[in-house]
């Protein structure tokens, strides 16, 4: 038996199609939000990386200009003799 499409969809099928359409729209919004957040994270990482590299370069330049003083020689430890 061949089934024929109904001219008027049932309320259940209308509700189902409405829910599916809303879910698809929400999915598009969620993906766009995730991409926007990922872009913001990458931008912040680039900013922090640039700051870190600038600080490391400044520290290296400072160390080259002002080398640390040589370490002082350590005094030999005296061994205490125990009386027997």
LINMO-V873671 format. One record per helix or strand of 2 or more residues. SS is the DSSP state (2 for helix, 1 for strand). FROM is the first residue (numbers start at 1). TO is the last residue. Records with the same first field share a line. If there is no record, write none. Layout:
BEGIN
SS = FROM-TO ; FROM-TO
END
This chain:
BEGIN
2 = 11-65
END
